[in-house]
Amino acid sequence: MKRTPPSPAPTPPDTLEALKLRCERLERLYQVSNIIHSTLDPQEALKLIVREAVRLMNASSGSVVLLNPHTNLLEIHASSGLSEPGAQTQLRLGEGLTGWVASNGRAARVNDVTRDPRYVQIRPDTRSELAVPLEVNGETRGVLNVDSDRTDAFSELDEALLMELATQAAKVIQNTWLYEQLRLKARLFETLTSVGQVINSTLNLNDALQVIVRETCALMNARMCSLLLLDDTQRRLELRAAHGAGRCYREKPALDVEESLLGVVVRRRRPLQIENVQTSGRYQHVGIAVAEGLVSLLSVPLMFNGIAIGTLNVYTGQPYHFSNEEIRILSALAELSAIAIEKARLYERTVDVEEQLRRNEKLSALGLLAAEVAHEIRNPLTVMKMLYHSLGLSFAPDDARAKDARIIGEKMEHLNRIVERVLDLSRSAEPSFAPVNLNDLVEELALLVRHKLNNQGIQLVRELAPDLPKIFGDATQLEQALLNLVLNSVEAMPEGGCLSIRTSLADSPGSRGAAGRVKVEVGDTGHGMPEEHRAKAFTSLLNTRKLKGAGLGLAIIGRIIEAHRGTILVESRPGKGTTVTVSLPIR
């Protein structure tokens, strides 16, 4: 006989109702999870989490409270149903139900908050509260709260559901944080690259400093940015540039490196940040900070070759804690800035040296010109003296011509003494001979004129003979001669071109030349030199038609090379360029 299987026992109505309710809650939780995962903006995500938690729990209000790792305080980052003063509430760990949950990492469900001593009132109508921890990587980073105006508003099932929502919310918070950090890092590095290009494109020191503070202020979204450099004594920090600063800050006195807060940054060569300079006992100018509205400070050293040359400082207008990433970004910017500052300083020194050399060239030319004039005057003056004495002019004492003759003789002697002094002065410029490496002189010369060549679009080609023997000469005068040759070539190429400098061994010792000779060739692709100018290029200053530039410079070169027992050969074609070859004896 076939048996009929027994029918399943009917589900009790209360159990069925609970299952339906649980399914509805799970479905709502699934929907909520999709909603809160719909954004990567951190603040928007927190607002969605609070809104959906209040809706899911049928609560009157709610909040997401996160732990500030710098202050160790619990701060409300998003809320729903709270007044503005209530949303500004901060709690210590262990304070209130929220602080208890954050400290213990466990949920708290209170059906009547008036009977719980842990409760801290934020909203006066609250009667029930449910708070669950937000855990990120196993560490409690905040609390998710919901409140109700009813007592016994939250069940054990509600607590389990909110715990599950908190798990999902913690993942959202972590993902949005990571995304925001990566986005910020990408933006900062992109901006840092463009800032570095802007900074290093400026050669004038003051312009470079202004660009640095302006771009730093924009990069760090700061209230104000300033740059201080050490003075010549290395004992004081002077304000050299500021962006966003008022008159009070710009007129503040220099800071002592040993006694000031920013001096610590220079001495220790490490970044320093102050959360509020208006209340800091270490900040020297609190009154200026209050007047200028400056609050948080981050200062990093300007480092060049391991040496601190100053500080780069950013100020915010509200309390702020700079992240490690922001400190690294500002330090990288400070390193680029230090390079730009030293480059601008080097360029200014190069310009100063070039100008000094130009002035020295003019002085040398004037000295040579004076010597040549004196030499030319002395010859006819000697003839005049001889003829004067040969005339035998003697007059009676009472004759007026006696006095005139005497004065003429005295003035000729006076002129002769002046001529001798001028000639003596010109002889003091004789070269001081010592071993000289011409290749080293060319390298130094290339460093000296590189900015001028770049600005004028001139390409420099160097072909230096290896193992070139040293010559016996005056390094300073030879460098002056080569510099004049290069500058004359640059003047011949106003639209750019190619400048070539070559060194070679012309004669080996013991071959055709008894002592051997070396050659330096300076060539350009300029407008060339006419034949009549080439013939007299390195001769007397008095025969020079050009009164500046190549005229005096080439005459000086001729005197220097002549003093070194060398020779000069000029090859030039109009419109094609000029090559000047200087040949110097090794001994």
Secondary structure, 3 states (H helix, E strand, C coil): CCCCCCCCCCCCHHHHHHHHHHHHHHHHHHHHHHHHCCCCCHHHHHHHHHHHHHHHHCCCEEEEEEEECCCCEEEEEEEECCCHHHHCCEEECCCHHHHHHHHHCCCEEECCHHHCCCCCCCCCCCCEEEEEEEEECCEEEEEEEEEECCCCCCCHHHHHHHHHHHHHHHHHHHHHHHHHHHHHHHHHHHHHHHHHHHHHCCCCHHHHHHHHHHHHHHHHCCCEEEEEEECCCCCEEEEEEEECCCHHHHCCCCEECCCCHHHHHHHHCCCEEECCCCCCCCCCCHHHHHHHCCCCEEEEEEEECCEEEEEEEEECCCCCCCCHHHHHHHHHHHHHHHHHHHHHHHHHHHHHHHHHHHHHHHHHHHHHHHHHHHHHHHHHHHHHHHHHHHHCCCCCCCCHHHHHHHHHHHHHHHHHHHHHHHHHHHHCCCCCCEEECHHHHHHHHHHHHHHHHHHHCEEEEEECCCCCCCEEECHHHHHHHHHHHHHHHHHCCCCCEEEEEEEEEEECCCCCCCCCEEEEEEEECCCCCCHHHHHCCCCCHHHCCCCCCHHHHHHHHHHHHHHCCCEEEEEEECCCEEEEEEEEECC
